[in-house]
Amino acid sequence: MPRLFVALPLPERLRDQFAELAGGIPGARWVPPENYHLTLRFIGEIDGWQADEVDEALAGIRARPFPLTFSGLDIFEKAGRIHSLHVKAERGERLLHLQSKVETALQRAGLPPERRRFAPHVTLARTERAAPDKLISFVQAHNLFRPEPVTVEHFCLFSSRLGKEQAHYEAEVDYPLSSPAPAGAPLPPREAAPP
């Protein structure tokens, strides 16, 4: 059974810019560019019937496209050990609004509330085996990293399947964000992500 999560996919030009940062930290396991994403909510393993309810709940979300800005690098640590390196996304009002709508929709579909505070980011590397001083230096050296903002026009329900080296992420369903429609205009139909 695949693990599911809701995330923002990233355009290729942004993935390319993130990929240029990879390297120079012995022991780091770099995330392949095709796996870059910004998680809105981790779901985990659920039964097929509940996945259908999650899909239905997410399809009901209405939000407008918005700009997404990234600024600098940072680390996550647990129990004093640095476990990952990431690019920070700014906590803009529209991003927080979309994430809140996703959270509410998933709770309505029967999922328990997310206990962790939403910290928008894109993971670049797993760093359990990397030297902390090298990581800190790397973050400081790239503190001014600030790619051009991108426009978020959709979000996806992704599946995650474990592979030998890395997990493989696949967009299962795409949920477009819609610009305000004139009064009485029908909303565009949503499409499944291409296989």
MDAnalysis code that builds the backbone (N, CA, C; Angstrom):
import MDAnalysis as mda
import numpy as np

u = mda.Universe.empty(585, n_residues=195, atom_resindex=np.repeat(np.arange(195), 3), trajectory=True)
u.add_TopologyAttr("name", ["N", "CA", "C"] * 195)
u.add_TopologyAttr("resid", np.arange(1, 196))
u.add_TopologyAttr("resname", ["MET", "PRO", "ARG", "LEU", "PHE", "VAL", "ALA", "LEU", "PRO", "LEU", "PRO", "GLU", "ARG", "LEU", "ARG", "ASP", "GLN", "PHE", "ALA", "GLU", "LEU", "ALA", "GLY", "GLY", "ILE", "PRO", "GLY", "ALA", "ARG", "TRP", "VAL", "PRO", "PRO", "GLU", "ASN", "TYR", "HIS", "LEU", "THR", "LEU", "ARG", "PHE", "ILE", "GLY", "GLU", "ILE", "ASP", "GLY", "TRP", "GLN", "ALA", "ASP", "GLU", "VAL", "ASP", "GLU", "ALA", "LEU", "ALA", "GLY", "ILE", "ARG", "ALA", "ARG", "PRO", "PHE", "PRO", "LEU", "THR", "PHE", "SER", "GLY", "LEU", "ASP", "ILE", "PHE", "GLU", "LYS", "ALA", "GLY", "ARG", "ILE", "HIS", "SER", "LEU", "HIS", "VAL", "LYS", "ALA", "GLU", "ARG", "GLY", "GLU", "ARG", "LEU", "LEU", "HIS", "LEU", "GLN", "SER", "LYS", "VAL", "GLU", "THR", "ALA", "LEU", "GLN", "ARG", "ALA", "GLY", "LEU", "PRO", "PRO", "GLU", "ARG", "ARG", "ARG", "PHE", "ALA", "PRO", "HIS", "VAL", "THR", "LEU", "ALA", "ARG", "THR", "GLU", "ARG", "ALA", "ALA", "PRO", "ASP", "LYS", "LEU", "ILE", "SER", "PHE", "VAL", "GLN", "ALA", "HIS", "ASN", "LEU", "PHE", "ARG", "PRO", "GLU", "PRO", "VAL", "THR", "VAL", "GLU", "HIS", "PHE", "CYS", "LEU", "PHE", "SER", "SER", "ARG", "LEU", "GLY", "LYS", "GLU", "GLN", "ALA", "HIS", "TYR", "GLU", "ALA", "GLU", "VAL", "ASP", "TYR", "PRO", "LEU", "SER", "SER", "PRO", "ALA", "PRO", "ALA", "GLY", "ALA", "PRO", "LEU", "PRO", "PRO", "ARG", "GLU", "ALA", "ALA", "PRO", "PRO"])
u.atoms.positions = np.array([
    [0.840, -1.188, 0.000],
    [0.000, 0.000, 0.000],
    [0.886, 1.253, 0.000],
    [0.688, 2.150, -0.969],
    [1.546, 3.343, -1.018],
    [1.227, 4.331, 0.094],
    [2.213, 5.127, 0.433],
    [1.986, 6.221, 1.372],
    [1.581, 7.437, 0.558],
    [0.658, 8.217, 1.078],
    [0.156, 9.379, 0.356],
    [0.528, 10.682, 1.047],
    [0.671, 11.728, 0.261],
    [0.851, 13.064, 0.822],
    [0.338, 14.094, -0.189],
    [-0.007, 15.267, 0.324],
    [-0.492, 16.367, -0.522],
    [0.648, 17.368, -0.634],
    [0.948, 17.810, -1.868],
    [2.110, 18.687, -2.049],
    [1.955, 19.578, -3.273],
    [2.805, 20.593, -3.309],
    [2.925, 21.445, -4.487],
    [4.054, 20.896, -5.352],
    [3.778, 20.537, -6.615],
    [4.868, 20.187, -7.521],
    [5.600, 21.466, -7.915],
    [6.833, 21.338, -8.344],
    [7.628, 22.513, -8.695],
    [7.944, 22.520, -10.185],
    [7.952, 23.718, -10.813],
    [8.290, 23.774, -12.237],
    [9.741, 23.360, -12.482],
    [10.000, 22.897, -13.689],
    [11.321, 22.351, -14.021],
    [12.444, 23.363, -13.811],
    [12.224, 24.630, -14.186],
    [13.306, 25.619, -14.054],
    [13.693, 25.814, -12.586],
    [12.717, 25.712, -11.677],
    [13.020, 25.846, -10.248],
    [13.746, 24.598, -9.744],
    [13.314, 23.432, -10.194],
    [13.999, 22.188, -9.804],
    [15.454, 22.231, -10.262],
    [15.682, 22.766, -11.465],
    [17.051, 22.877, -11.983],
    [17.905, 23.777, -11.092],
    [17.326, 24.893, -10.621],
    [18.064, 25.801, -9.751],
    [18.393, 25.139, -8.413],
    [17.443, 24.391, -7.874],
    [17.692, 23.679, -6.622],
    [18.772, 22.614, -6.819],
    [18.724, 21.920, -7.967],
    [19.682, 20.843, -8.228],
    [21.113, 21.375, -8.323],
    [21.269, 22.640, -8.752],
    [22.607, 23.227, -8.844],
    [23.261, 23.377, -7.467],
    [22.455, 23.353, -6.406],
    [23.001, 23.465, -5.049],
    [23.587, 22.142, -4.556],
    [23.167, 21.037, -5.165],
    [23.542, 19.708, -4.660],
    [25.035, 19.443, -4.815],
    [25.626, 18.919, -3.748],
    [27.030, 18.528, -3.778],
    [27.853, 19.301, -2.763],
    [29.008, 18.759, -2.437],
    [29.936, 19.458, -1.556],
    [29.769, 19.164, -0.083],
    [28.904, 18.194, 0.263],
    [28.759, 17.809, 1.670],
    [28.952, 16.296, 1.765],
    [30.132, 15.839, 2.184],
    [30.358, 14.391, 2.310],
    [29.330, 13.766, 3.264],
    [28.770, 12.627, 2.846],
    [27.813, 11.906, 3.686],
    [26.365, 12.292, 3.443],
    [26.112, 13.385, 2.716],
    [24.727, 13.797, 2.434],
    [24.146, 12.926, 1.325],
    [22.872, 12.568, 1.461],
    [22.154, 11.845, 0.396],
    [21.230, 12.858, -0.274],
    [21.589, 13.266, -1.493],
    [20.859, 14.326, -2.191],
    [19.583, 13.786, -2.817],
    [18.514, 14.535, -2.676],
    [17.218, 14.166, -3.257],
    [17.292, 14.383, -4.770],
    [16.834, 13.409, -5.585],
    [16.841, 13.621, -7.033],
    [15.873, 14.758, -7.399],
    [16.219, 15.589, -8.383],
    [15.381, 16.743, -8.731],
    [13.922, 16.398, -9.027],
    [13.676, 15.211, -9.608],
    [12.287, 14.850, -9.913],
    [11.449, 14.632, -8.647],
    [12.109, 14.494, -7.499],
    [11.388, 14.299, -6.235],
    [11.193, 15.598, -5.445],
    [11.682, 16.730, -5.942],
    [11.485, 17.983, -5.222],
    [9.996, 18.342, -5.187],
    [9.521, 18.739, -4.031],
    [8.132, 19.163, -3.862],
    [8.025, 19.924, -2.547],
    [6.917, 20.621, -2.354],
    [6.652, 21.289, -1.082],
    [5.432, 20.611, -0.460],
    [5.637, 19.877, 0.620],
    [4.552, 19.132, 1.258],
    [3.587, 20.073, 1.971],
    [2.302, 19.899, 1.659],
    [1.251, 20.628, 2.378],
    [0.727, 19.791, 3.547],
    [0.684, 18.461, 3.350],
    [0.208, 17.596, 4.434],
    [0.592, 16.157, 4.133],
    [1.272, 15.511, 5.083],
    [1.583, 14.092, 4.966],
    [0.361, 13.303, 5.430],
    [0.010, 12.258, 4.694],
    [-1.163, 11.438, 5.050],
    [-0.730, 10.083, 5.577],
    [0.166, 9.403, 4.865],
    [0.589, 8.062, 5.267],
    [-0.209, 6.999, 4.536],
    [-0.156, 5.781, 5.053],
    [-0.853, 4.663, 4.413],
    [-2.313, 4.653, 4.855],
    [-3.214, 4.603, 3.871],
    [-4.645, 4.521, 4.177],
    [-5.287, 3.511, 3.236],
    [-6.478, 3.025, 3.598],
    [-7.202, 2.061, 2.772],
    [-7.748, 2.749, 1.522],
    [-8.047, 1.944, 0.496],
    [-8.554, 2.468, -0.768],
    [-9.818, 3.296, -0.612],
    [-10.750, 2.827, 0.224],
    [-12.000, 3.580, 0.384],
    [-11.732, 4.960, 0.989],
    [-10.756, 5.028, 1.916],
    [-10.458, 6.325, 2.520],
    [-9.702, 7.221, 1.537],
    [-8.883, 6.616, 0.683],
    [-8.193, 7.400, -0.351],
    [-9.213, 8.064, -1.266],
    [-10.309, 7.363, -1.576],
    [-11.374, 7.956, -2.400],
    [-12.002, 9.151, -1.683],
    [-12.200, 9.027, -0.374],
    [-12.783, 10.126, 0.395],
    [-11.816, 11.312, 0.470],
    [-10.517, 11.021, 0.586],
    [-9.503, 12.076, 0.583],
    [-9.533, 12.817, -0.749],
    [-9.590, 12.053, -1.853],
    [-9.648, 12.656, -3.182],
    [-10.875, 13.562, -3.312],
    [-11.991, 13.076, -2.867],
    [-13.231, 13.865, -2.956],
    [-13.131, 15.147, -2.129],
    [-12.556, 15.036, -0.939],
    [-12.406, 16.209, -0.066],
    [-11.458, 17.233, -0.686],
    [-10.344, 16.764, -1.247],
    [-9.373, 17.683, -1.854],
    [-9.955, 18.342, -3.110],
    [-10.781, 17.591, -3.848],
    [-11.379, 18.134, -5.074],
    [-12.332, 19.295, -4.759],
    [-12.829, 19.350, -3.533],
    [-13.754, 20.411, -3.152],
    [-13.079, 21.712, -2.750],
    [-11.742, 21.717, -2.700],
    [-11.018, 22.930, -2.274],
    [-11.049, 23.973, -3.382],
    [-11.395, 25.190, -3.010],
    [-11.374, 26.318, -3.953],
    [-10.379, 27.347, -3.447],
    [-9.414, 27.675, -4.268],
    [-8.416, 28.696, -3.921],
    [-7.880, 29.268, -5.222],
    [-7.318, 30.465, -5.129],
    [-6.789, 31.134, -6.313],
    [-5.293, 30.862, -6.454],
    [-4.768, 30.913, -7.675],
    [-3.314, 30.827, -7.865],
    [-2.607, 31.932, -7.077],
    [-1.358, 31.675, -6.698],
    [-0.628, 32.656, -5.892],
    [0.872, 32.514, -6.118],
    [1.635, 33.593, -5.829],
    [3.095, 33.519, -5.967],
    [3.714, 32.791, -4.774],
    [4.753, 32.025, -5.047],
    [5.481, 31.298, -4.007],
    [6.942, 31.725, -4.074],
    [7.466, 32.151, -2.925],
    [8.829, 32.673, -2.861],
    [9.697, 31.795, -1.969],
    [10.906, 31.514, -2.436],
    [11.889, 30.757, -1.652],
    [13.034, 31.674, -1.273],
    [13.587, 31.438, -0.085],
    [14.635, 32.339, 0.397],
    [15.570, 31.632, 1.368],
    [16.780, 31.316, 0.907],
    [17.797, 30.754, 1.789],
    [17.621, 29.279, 2.101],
    [18.623, 28.722, 2.777],
    [18.606, 27.315, 3.172],
    [18.521, 27.210, 4.686],
    [18.142, 26.032, 5.159],
    [18.085, 25.777, 6.600],
    [18.196, 24.275, 6.833],
    [18.190, 23.894, 8.084],
    [18.301, 22.478, 8.470],
    [17.153, 22.117, 9.406],
    [16.851, 20.824, 9.467],
    [15.958, 20.293, 10.489],
    [16.786, 19.353, 11.355],
    [16.577, 19.434, 12.652],
    [17.275, 18.497, 13.540],
    [16.312, 17.873, 14.523],
    [16.701, 16.719, 15.012],
    [15.893, 15.982, 15.984],
    [16.850, 15.360, 16.985],
    [16.565, 15.544, 18.247],
    [17.413, 15.010, 19.320],
    [18.872, 15.420, 19.118],
    [19.091, 16.655, 18.677],
    [20.442, 17.178, 18.528],
    [21.181, 16.735, 17.292],
    [20.514, 15.950, 16.417],
    [21.166, 15.491, 15.181],
    [20.497, 16.147, 13.981],
    [21.309, 16.678, 13.064],
    [20.755, 17.305, 11.852],
    [20.376, 16.185, 10.885],
    [19.088, 16.121, 10.517],
    [18.673, 15.019, 9.645],
    [18.345, 15.441, 8.220],
    [18.175, 16.763, 7.963],
    [17.916, 17.156, 6.579],
    [18.270, 18.617, 6.326],
    [18.525, 18.885, 5.044],
    [18.862, 20.221, 4.552],
    [17.758, 20.618, 3.583],
    [17.279, 21.866, 3.677],
    [16.168, 22.271, 2.821],
    [16.254, 23.730, 2.387],
    [15.498, 24.039, 1.324],
    [15.285, 25.418, 0.896],
    [14.028, 25.904, 1.606],
    [14.091, 27.099, 2.184],
    [12.938, 27.643, 2.916],
    [11.978, 28.334, 1.954],
    [10.681, 28.082, 2.154],
    [9.645, 28.817, 1.428],
    [9.050, 29.850, 2.381],
    [8.753, 31.013, 1.874],
    [8.176, 32.054, 2.723],
    [6.730, 31.699, 3.059],
    [6.368, 31.964, 4.316],
    [5.023, 31.624, 4.812],
    [4.026, 32.713, 4.404],
    [3.775, 32.819, 3.093],
    [2.837, 33.823, 2.588],
    [1.403, 33.496, 2.984],
    [0.587, 34.514, 3.022],
    [-0.808, 34.351, 3.447],
    [-1.570, 33.362, 2.573],
    [-1.353, 33.408, 1.250],
    [-2.111, 32.527, 0.355],
    [-1.650, 31.075, 0.472],
    [-0.339, 30.881, 0.705],
    [0.165, 29.525, 0.932],
    [-0.429, 28.957, 2.220],
    [-0.423, 29.737, 3.283],
    [-0.984, 29.284, 4.559],
    [-2.487, 29.015, 4.430],
    [-3.170, 29.830, 3.629],
    [-4.607, 29.647, 3.408],
    [-4.872, 28.308, 2.717],
    [-4.089, 27.998, 1.669],
    [-4.261, 26.729, 0.961],
    [-3.949, 25.559, 1.889],
    [-2.861, 25.656, 2.639],
    [-2.491, 24.562, 3.547],
    [-3.580, 24.329, 4.585],
    [-4.167, 25.399, 5.096],
    [-5.254, 25.293, 6.071],
    [-6.480, 24.616, 5.453],
    [-6.782, 24.957, 4.201],
    [-7.922, 24.320, 3.519],
    [-7.676, 22.821, 3.326],
    [-6.429, 22.458, 2.983],
    [-6.075, 21.041, 2.822],
    [-6.252, 20.317, 4.153],
    [-5.743, 20.912, 5.225],
    [-5.859, 20.307, 6.560],
    [-7.323, 20.096, 6.945],
    [-8.148, 21.117, 6.749],
    [-9.577, 21.023, 7.085],
    [-10.255, 19.936, 6.259],
    [-9.948, 19.892, 4.952],
    [-10.557, 18.889, 4.071],
    [-10.190, 17.476, 4.515],
    [-8.928, 17.271, 4.890],
    [-8.491, 15.930, 5.290],
    [-9.105, 15.514, 6.623],
    [-9.273, 16.456, 7.527],
    [-9.947, 16.121, 8.785],
    [-11.406, 15.749, 8.531],
    [-12.046, 16.456, 7.600],
    [-13.439, 16.121, 7.249],
    [-13.525, 14.725, 6.627],
    [-12.427, 14.313, 5.959],
    [-12.390, 12.975, 5.347],
    [-12.047, 11.899, 6.391],
    [-11.873, 12.303, 7.650],
    [-11.661, 11.336, 8.719],
    [-10.236, 11.173, 9.195],
    [-9.305, 11.971, 8.667],
    [-7.916, 11.862, 9.130],
    [-7.731, 12.628, 10.437],
    [-6.845, 12.158, 11.309],
    [-6.572, 12.895, 12.552],
    [-5.846, 14.200, 12.240],
    [-5.956, 15.207, 13.105],
    [-5.281, 16.482, 12.858],
    [-3.763, 16.314, 12.816],
    [-3.124, 17.140, 11.985],
    [-1.654, 17.195, 11.930],
    [-1.170, 17.906, 13.179],
    [-0.227, 17.288, 13.897],
    [0.244, 17.881, 15.153],
    [1.428, 18.823, 14.967],
    [2.182, 18.602, 13.872],
    [3.358, 19.450, 13.651],
    [2.958, 20.770, 13.004],
    [3.667, 21.825, 13.379],
    [3.440, 23.138, 12.775],
    [3.913, 23.104, 11.331],
    [3.154, 23.716, 10.456],
    [3.494, 23.757, 9.031],
    [4.736, 24.612, 8.824],
    [5.793, 24.004, 8.283],
    [7.052, 24.706, 8.001],
    [7.347, 24.498, 6.518],
    [6.892, 25.399, 5.639],
    [7.027, 25.167, 4.201],
    [8.481, 25.133, 3.742],
    [8.835, 24.058, 3.044],
    [10.220, 23.868, 2.611],
    [10.279, 22.831, 1.500],
    [11.443, 22.758, 0.846],
    [11.731, 21.711, -0.128],
    [13.016, 21.028, 0.320],
    [12.928, 19.746, 0.627],
    [14.102, 19.002, 1.100],
    [15.091, 18.789, -0.044],
    [16.352, 19.136, 0.231],
    [17.429, 18.936, -0.747],
    [18.243, 17.685, -0.464],
    [18.440, 17.375, 0.835],
    [19.310, 16.240, 1.174],
    [18.956, 15.680, 2.543],
    [19.184, 14.383, 2.700],
    [19.131, 13.717, 4.012],
    [20.559, 13.748, 4.547],
    [20.704, 14.131, 5.794],
    [22.063, 14.468, 6.258],
    [22.473, 13.771, 7.559],
    [21.857, 12.632, 7.868],
    [22.194, 11.951, 9.121],
    [23.690, 11.624, 9.229],
    [24.345, 11.387, 8.072],
    [25.762, 10.968, 8.098],
    [26.718, 12.103, 7.759],
    [26.196, 13.304, 7.609],
    [27.062, 14.435, 7.250],
    [27.563, 15.141, 8.506],
    [28.755, 15.736, 8.431],
    [29.343, 16.453, 9.570],
    [28.567, 17.754, 9.813],
    [28.113, 17.988, 11.053],
    [27.335, 19.198, 11.345],
    [28.032, 20.493, 10.944],
    [29.355, 20.580, 11.148],
    [30.040, 21.835, 10.806],
    [30.008, 22.103, 9.300],
    [30.082, 21.019, 8.482],
    [29.998, 21.178, 7.024],
    [28.608, 21.678, 6.626],
    [27.587, 21.152, 7.296],
    [26.213, 21.563, 6.999],
    [25.982, 23.026, 7.347],
    [26.438, 23.422, 8.511],
    [26.259, 24.814, 8.953],
    [26.973, 25.762, 7.986],
    [28.194, 25.409, 7.579],
    [28.945, 26.235, 6.626],
    [28.212, 26.333, 5.294],
    [27.629, 25.198, 4.851],
    [26.916, 25.164, 3.574],
    [25.698, 26.088, 3.632],
    [24.946, 26.027, 4.732],
    [23.769, 26.889, 4.904],
    [24.192, 28.357, 4.878],
    [25.253, 28.683, 5.600],
    [25.721, 30.074, 5.646],
    [26.187, 30.558, 4.275],
    [26.843, 29.682, 3.530],
    [27.359, 30.057, 2.203],
    [26.237, 30.312, 1.197],
    [25.060, 29.710, 1.432],
    [23.941, 29.845, 0.487],
    [22.775, 30.630, 1.082],
    [23.078, 31.443, 2.081],
    [22.028, 32.194, 2.772],
    [21.304, 33.181, 1.870],
    [21.973, 33.640, 0.803],
    [21.371, 34.628, -0.086],
    [20.681, 33.984, -1.293],
    [20.607, 32.645, -1.301],
    [19.931, 31.948, -2.403],
    [18.467, 32.376, -2.447],
    [18.060, 32.958, -3.558],
    [16.692, 33.448, -3.677],
    [16.263, 33.389, -5.144],
    [15.727, 32.239, -5.585],
    [15.281, 32.149, -6.978],
    [14.057, 33.042, -7.209],
    [13.753, 33.289, -8.476],
    [12.568, 34.079, -8.793],
    [11.322, 33.371, -8.275],
    [10.330, 34.147, -7.780],
    [9.082, 33.508, -7.330],
    [8.418, 32.751, -8.479],
    [7.667, 31.718, -8.127],
    [6.896, 30.965, -9.117],
    [5.420, 31.110, -8.771],
    [4.555, 30.899, -9.755],
    [3.114, 30.964, -9.506],
    [2.585, 29.556, -9.279],
    [1.922, 29.370, -8.151],
    [1.307, 28.070, -7.838],
    [-0.072, 28.042, -8.482],
    [-0.280, 27.100, -9.393],
    [-1.554, 27.009, -10.106],
    [-2.294, 25.702, -9.828],
    [-1.654, 24.788, -9.081],
    [-2.315, 23.522, -8.745],
    [-1.562, 22.852, -7.602],
    [-2.206, 21.880, -6.987],
    [-1.541, 21.024, -6.010],
    [-1.909, 19.589, -6.336],
    [-1.192, 18.630, -5.757],
    [-1.366, 17.225, -6.141],
    [-1.456, 16.310, -4.926],
    [-2.130, 15.196, -5.136],
    [-2.075, 14.072, -4.211],
    [-1.007, 13.140, -4.754],
    [0.066, 12.950, -3.989],
    [1.191, 12.121, -4.410],
    [1.179, 10.780, -3.682],
    [1.730, 9.768, -4.347],
    [2.028, 8.498, -3.676],
    [3.538, 8.377, -3.549],
    [3.962, 7.650, -2.528],
    [5.380, 7.438, -2.281],
    [5.625, 5.937, -2.171],
    [6.522, 5.439, -3.027],
    [6.885, 4.021, -2.967],
    [8.387, 3.932, -2.718],
    [8.754, 3.110, -1.770],
    [10.165, 2.994, -1.418],
    [10.921, 2.219, -2.486],
    [12.079, 2.767, -2.887],
    [12.957, 2.081, -3.831],
    [14.230, 1.667, -3.111],
    [15.188, 1.117, -3.850],
    [16.438, 0.672, -3.225],
    [17.231, 1.847, -2.665],
    [17.348, 2.916, -3.472],
    [18.149, 4.071, -3.059],
    [17.288, 5.177, -2.456],
    [16.182, 5.498, -3.137],
    [15.325, 6.617, -2.747],
    [13.874, 6.202, -2.919],
    [12.985, 6.949, -2.262],
    [11.561, 6.763, -2.519],
    [11.246, 7.326, -3.903],
    [10.212, 6.784, -4.535],
    [9.751, 7.302, -5.826],
    [8.398, 7.960, -5.598],
    [8.281, 9.230, -5.986],
    [7.038, 9.977, -5.787],
    [6.306, 10.095, -7.117],
    [4.996, 9.905, -7.073],
    [4.192, 10.018, -8.284],
    [2.949, 10.839, -8.001],
    [2.668, 11.822, -8.854],
    [1.450, 12.624, -8.729],
    [0.284, 11.767, -9.205],
    [-0.616, 11.439, -8.287],
    [-1.754, 10.580, -8.620],
    [-2.947, 11.398, -9.127],
    [-3.212, 12.538, -8.492],
    [-4.329, 13.393, -8.897],
    [-3.877, 14.843, -8.826],
    [-4.288, 15.626, -9.820],
    [-3.946, 17.041, -9.895],
    [-5.195, 17.874, -9.599],
    [-5.057, 18.870, -8.716],
    [-6.181, 19.733, -8.351],
    [-5.835, 21.166, -8.751],
    [-6.411, 21.662, -9.851],
    [-6.067, 23.022, -10.279],
    [-6.646, 24.076, -9.346],
    [-5.900, 25.163, -9.168],
    [-6.429, 26.334, -8.488],
    [-7.042, 27.205, -9.581],
    [-8.155, 27.854, -9.277],
    [-8.824, 28.602, -10.326],
    [-8.835, 30.088, -10.032],
    [-8.634, 30.867, -11.080],
    [-8.769, 32.311, -10.962],
    [-10.243, 32.616, -10.721],
    [-10.547, 33.746, -10.084],
    [-11.950, 34.054, -9.818],
    [-12.743, 34.038, -11.127],
    [-13.826, 33.260, -11.136],
    [-14.660, 33.159, -12.332],
    [-15.766, 34.204, -12.258],
    [-16.247, 34.651, -13.412],
    [-17.392, 35.561, -13.376],
    [-18.568, 34.876, -12.703],
    [-19.438, 35.657, -12.093],
    [-20.594, 35.094, -11.385],
    [-21.364, 34.171, -12.316],
    [-21.652, 32.979, -11.817],
    [-22.456, 32.029, -12.586],
    [-21.662, 31.183, -13.565],
    [-20.361, 31.459, -13.733],
    [-19.561, 30.662, -14.678],
    [-19.187, 29.331, -14.037],
    [-19.281, 28.219, -14.782],
    [-18.911, 26.923, -14.201],
    [-17.408, 26.839, -13.976],
    [-17.018, 26.078, -12.960],
    [-15.593, 25.872, -12.708],
    [-15.055, 24.861, -13.718],
    [-13.787, 25.006, -14.092],
    [-13.224, 24.042, -15.052],
    [-13.154, 22.662, -14.415],
    [-13.304, 21.584, -15.232],
    [-13.226, 20.229, -14.668],
    [-11.798, 19.936, -14.227],
    [-11.653, 19.113, -13.188],
    [-10.312, 18.738, -12.759],
    [-9.896, 17.499, -13.501],
    [-8.591, 17.338, -13.651],
    [-8.064, 16.215, -14.422],
    [-7.164, 15.370, -13.555],
    [-7.154, 14.079, -13.849],
    [-6.192, 13.202, -13.175],
    [-4.810, 13.514, -13.733],
    [-3.803, 13.335, -12.890],
    [-2.419, 13.551, -13.351],
    [-2.106, 12.519, -14.420],
    [-1.276, 12.886, -15.403],
    [-0.924, 11.907, -16.440],
    [-0.199, 10.721, -15.833],
    [-0.414, 9.507, -16.392],
    [0.251, 8.321, -15.820],
    [1.737, 8.366, -16.019],
])
